[in-house]
Amino acid sequence: MQVVRHLERRSLSIAKPILTMGNFDGIHRGHRALLHRVVQEAKAKGGSSVILTFEPHPLQVLAPAHVPQMILTHKDKLRILQSCGVDLVIIQRFDSAFAGIEAGEFVQRYLVDCIKVHKVCVGKDFGFGKGKRGRVEDLIRWGAEKGFEVGIVERLELEGIRVSSSHIRKLIEVGEVDRVPRFLGRYHFVSGRVAKGHQRGRNLGFPTANIAARTELIPSDGIYATFLELEGRRWPSVTSIGRNPTFGDGPRTIESYIFDFQGDLYGRRVRLFFVQRIREERKFSSPDLLVEEIKRDIASAQKILSAVPASELPGLKACLA
């Protein structure tokens, strides 16, 4: 997969670009339906599947106080796009100047002059240009005038709920991670490095990996059944998110006890996949009582994780039609 940054007034040479555009945070099932359409049409037409996305998130420029926490890091988003079979990702700088471009100018300057688009595929409620005043009807009209096709993909609804990044964020924020795969198409994961912690878990007999997350969106405080992925291998684990109230509230941490693991994880890059919340975080009156609760948490996590079918094991190659 090729990555191009910041079009400005560049003119690209792309074979029959079949394009879609948006932020694609999470790359949920609705996004993947759109991506699948683009990839398959590009293959059928002997063209190239092209994604036009924006950095930073537009709300960081337009309404900084309302910027959501991102489901994916930028690097993870690119990895998943690659796994979907996308040929080219264009990452366009979103700043105040770009935000001020009217819809018609955006179509001419970027889609026609820079990309020379052959077909654009978007959702039926897609908005673009300054103030998102450009509508799908405008895109269809300009396409007819300027020589490109427009394909419309119906929005996806599951359980009577529209599949959206905002709905998925809400589920993660309240710890309902077991409901996330229905909409996201995979377990939510957090990427980061294992860092030095207070080693309280080791002193209690349960050494934990303290994960310094790069992913912005962390589930709510509590105890979770998880898989920790290291270099392509996934290890069942139980994870605590919170401030360790039994030892006095400290900074918020993500600590995973990995079953049957031997080795040094310090400094290693890992991904932590959240399968199900076991309980809320609680303060215990003594370390001994905490140890007994940890044993029960481990038993609960083992039962939950052993019931996960192999076909549903987490991973980045989850871009299915």
C-alpha positions in Angstrom: 0.0 0.0 0.0 1.3 3.4 -0.9 0.9 6.5 1.3 0.9 10.0 0.0 0.8 13.1 2.3 -0.6 16.5 1.6 -1.8 17.0 -1.9 -1.9 20.8 -2.0 -1.4 21.4 -5.7 0.2 18.1 -6.7 -1.0 16.1 -9.6 -0.9 12.4 -9.1 -0.6 9.7 -11.7 -3.1 7.0 -10.6 -4.7 4.3 -12.8 -8.5 4.9 -12.7 -8.8 6.0 -9.1 -11.8 4.6 -7.3 -12.0 6.8 -4.2 -13.7 7.2 -0.9 -13.0 9.7 1.7 -13.5 10.4 5.4 -11.8 10.1 8.8 -12.4 6.3 9.2 -11.7 6.2 12.9 -12.0 2.6 14.1 -12.6 1.3 10.6 -15.9 -0.2 11.8 -18.3 -2.5 9.8 -19.9 0.5 8.0 -16.5 1.8 7.0 -15.5 -1.7 5.8 -18.6 -2.0 3.6 -17.5 1.2 1.9 -13.9 0.1 1.6 -14.9 -3.3 0.2 -17.0 -1.6 -2.5 -14.0 0.6 -3.4 -11.5 -2.2 -3.5 -13.7 -4.5 -5.5 -14.7 -1.9 -8.0 -11.1 -0.9 -8.5 -10.2 -4.6 -9.2 -13.1 -5.0 -11.6 -12.2 -1.8 -13.5 -8.4 -2.4 -13.5 -8.0 0.7 -11.4 -6.6 1.7 -8.0 -8.5 1.8 -4.7 -7.8 5.2 -3.1 -8.6 6.5 0.4 -8.5 10.2 1.1 -8.4 10.8 4.8 -7.5 13.8 7.0 -5.0 14.6 9.8 -5.6 15.9 12.4 -9.2 15.1 13.0 -11.2 18.0 11.6 -12.7 18.8 15.0 -9.2 19.6 16.3 -9.4 22.6 14.0 -13.1 23.4 13.9 -14.1 22.7 17.6 -11.1 21.7 19.7 -13.3 21.3 22.9 -15.3 18.6 21.2 -12.6 16.4 19.8 -13.3 12.7 20.5 -10.7 10.3 21.7 -9.5 8.3 18.7 -10.3 4.6 18.6 -7.2 3.9 16.6 -3.7 5.3 16.5 -2.7 6.7 13.1 -0.3 3.8 12.6 -2.9 1.1 13.4 -5.4 2.8 11.1 -2.9 2.5 8.2 -2.2 -1.1 9.1 -5.9 -2.0 9.0 -6.4 -0.1 5.7 -3.5 -2.1 4.2 -5.1 -5.4 5.4 -8.3 -4.3 3.6 -6.4 -4.4 0.3 -6.4 -0.6 -0.3 -3.8 0.5 -2.9 -3.3 4.1 -1.9 -4.0 6.3 1.1 -3.8 10.0 0.8 -3.4 11.8 4.1 -4.4 15.4 3.7 -3.4 18.1 6.2 -6.6 19.5 7.7 -6.0 23.1 8.8 -8.0 26.3 8.9 -7.1 27.0 5.2 -8.3 23.6 4.1 -11.4 23.9 6.3 -12.3 27.1 4.4 -12.4 25.5 0.9 -15.9 25.5 -0.6 -17.3 22.2 -1.8 -17.1 23.0 -5.5 -13.5 24.2 -5.2 -12.6 21.0 -3.3 -14.0 18.8 -6.0 -12.2 20.6 -8.8 -8.9 21.2 -7.1 -8.5 17.9 -5.2 -10.7 15.2 -6.8 -10.4 16.4 -10.5 -7.1 18.2 -10.8 -4.9 16.4 -8.3 -6.3 12.9 -8.2 -8.1 12.7 -11.6 -10.8 10.6 -9.9 -12.6 8.0 -12.0 -15.3 7.2 -9.4 -16.2 8.4 -5.9 -18.0 6.1 -3.5 -19.6 7.7 -0.4 -22.4 7.2 2.1 -25.8 8.8 1.3 -25.4 11.4 4.1 -21.8 12.4 3.2 -21.0 16.1 3.6 -17.9 17.9 2.4 -16.3 21.3 1.8 -16.6 24.3 4.0 -19.2 23.7 6.8 -19.9 20.4 5.1 -22.3 22.2 2.8 -21.5 20.0 -0.1 -24.0 17.1 -0.4 -24.2 13.9 -2.3 -26.6 15.5 -4.8 -23.9 18.1 -5.5 -21.3 15.5 -6.0 -23.5 13.6 -8.5 -24.1 16.8 -10.4 -20.4 17.8 -10.5 -19.5 14.3 -11.4 -21.7 14.4 -14.5 -20.2 17.7 -15.5 -16.5 16.8 -14.8 -16.5 13.2 -16.0 -16.4 11.0 -12.9 -19.0 8.6 -11.5 -20.5 8.6 -8.0 -21.5 5.5 -6.1 -23.7 5.6 -3.0 -23.3 3.0 -0.2 -26.3 2.7 2.2 -25.6 3.3 5.8 -25.3 0.2 8.0 -27.7 -0.5 10.9 -27.5 -3.3 13.4 -30.0 -4.0 16.1 -31.8 -0.9 14.9 -28.7 1.2 15.7 -26.6 3.0 13.1 -23.1 1.7 13.0 -20.9 4.7 13.8 -17.6 5.6 15.5 -19.5 7.7 18.1 -21.7 4.8 19.2 -18.7 2.5 19.4 -16.8 5.1 21.6 -19.8 5.3 24.0 -19.7 1.5 24.5 -16.0 1.5 25.1 -16.2 4.5 27.5 -18.7 2.7 29.7 -16.8 -0.6 29.6 -19.3 -2.5 27.5 -16.5 -4.0 25.4 -18.3 -7.3 24.8 -20.8 -5.4 22.7 -18.2 -3.6 20.6 -17.3 -6.4 18.1 -20.9 -6.4 16.8 -20.4 -2.9 15.5 -16.6 -2.6 15.1 -16.1 -6.1 13.6 -13.3 -6.9 16.1 -12.4 -6.5 19.7 -11.3 -3.0 20.6 -7.5 -2.9 21.3 -5.0 -0.6 22.8 -1.5 -0.3 21.4 1.5 0.7 23.5 4.8 -0.3 25.1 5.4 -2.2 28.3 6.9 0.2 30.9 8.2 0.0 34.4 5.6 0.1 37.1 5.5 0.0 40.9 5.8 -3.8 40.7 3.0 -4.2 43.2 1.6 -7.1 41.2 4.9 -9.0 41.4 5.0 -8.5 45.1 1.5 -10.0 45.4 2.5 -13.0 43.3 0.9 -11.8 40.1 3.5 -9.9 38.0 1.8 -7.6 35.5 2.8 -5.8 32.3 2.3 -2.0 32.8 1.2 -0.8 29.4 1.9 2.8 28.4 -0.9 3.3 25.8 -0.5 5.2 22.6 -4.2 4.6 21.8 -6.3 7.5 23.1 -9.6 5.6 23.8 -9.2 3.5 27.0 -12.2 1.5 28.4 -13.6 2.7 31.8 -11.9 1.6 35.0 -12.4 -2.0 36.0 -11.1 -5.6 35.5 -11.3 -7.1 32.0 -10.7 -10.4 30.3 -8.2 -9.6 27.6 -5.8 -11.0 25.0 -2.3 -9.5 24.9 -0.7 -9.6 21.4 3.1 -9.7 21.1 4.8 -10.2 17.8 1.7 -11.9 16.3 1.1 -14.3 19.2 -1.9 -13.7 21.5 -1.8 -14.5 25.2 -4.9 -14.8 27.4 -4.7 -12.3 30.3 -6.6 -10.4 32.9 -6.3 -6.6 32.9 -6.9 -3.9 35.5 -7.6 -0.3 34.5 -7.6 2.3 37.2 -5.8 4.0 40.1 -5.0 1.1 42.4 -7.2 2.4 45.3 -6.1 -0.4 47.7 -2.7 1.3 47.8 -3.9 4.9 47.7 -5.1 6.5 44.5 -2.3 7.0 42.0 -2.1 7.7 38.3 -4.4 5.8 36.0 -2.7 2.6 34.8 -3.3 -0.4 32.5 -1.8 -3.5 34.0 -2.1 -7.0 32.6 -1.4 -10.3 34.2 -0.6 -12.7 31.4 -1.4 -16.4 31.9 1.6 -18.8 31.6 4.0 -16.2 30.2 7.7 -16.3 31.0 10.0 -13.6 29.7 10.9 -9.9 29.8 8.3 -7.5 28.3 9.9 -4.2 29.2 10.1 -1.9 26.2 8.2 -4.3 24.0 5.3 -3.1 21.7 2.1 -4.9 22.4 -1.6 -4.7 21.7 -4.2 -5.4 24.3 -7.6 -6.7 23.1 -10.6 -6.2 25.4 -13.1 -9.1 25.4 -15.3 -8.6 28.5 -15.5 -6.5 31.6 -15.5 -8.7 34.8 -16.1 -6.2 37.5 -15.6 -2.6 38.6 -12.4 -1.4 40.3 -12.7 -1.6 44.1 -10.7 -0.7 47.2 -9.8 -3.6 49.5 -9.1 -3.3 53.2 -5.9 -5.4 52.9 -3.6 -6.8 50.3 -4.6 -10.3 51.3 -8.2 -9.6 50.4 -7.0 -8.2 47.1 -5.0 -11.3 46.3 -8.1 -13.5 46.9 -10.1 -11.3 44.5 -7.4 -11.4 41.9 -7.6 -15.2 42.0 -11.3 -15.0 41.3 -10.7 -12.5 38.5 -8.2 -14.9 36.9 -10.7 -17.8 37.1 -13.4 -15.6 35.5 -11.1 -14.4 32.7 -10.0 -17.9 31.9 -13.6 -19.1 31.6 -14.5 -16.1 29.4 -11.5 -16.4 27.1 -11.7 -20.2 26.8 -15.2 -19.7 25.3 -14.0 -17.4 22.5 -14.0 -19.4 19.2 -10.8 -19.5 17.3 -12.5 -17.7 14.4 -13.2 -14.7 16.7 -9.6 -14.4 18.1 -8.5 -10.8 17.7 -6.1 -9.5 15.1 -5.5 -6.7 12.6 -6.5 -8.8 9.6 -10.2 -8.3 10.3 -11.3 -6.4 7.2 -14.0 -8.7 6.0 -16.9 -7.9 3.6 
